[in-house]
């Protein structure tokens, strides 16, 4: 099994009425992190997904995005 540091995560973004949602997906273990940003305040939560997560995100209007934006919020740099 792959080590955590060897996994290439996938990143997604969606904006809805002043709310930005960033999602990081571990495509091997189907786990991830969601960051919700509203009025400059970021909230984070850990997620557990199923095998259909990539299709579900597409159907829900999420677009692929950059790891840079996600990690800036994750580390509190924005």
Secondary structure, 3 states (H helix, E strand, C coil): CCCHHHCCCEEEEEEECCEEEEEEEECCCCEEEEEEEECCEEEEEEEECCCCHHHHHHHCCCEECCHHHHHHHHCCCC
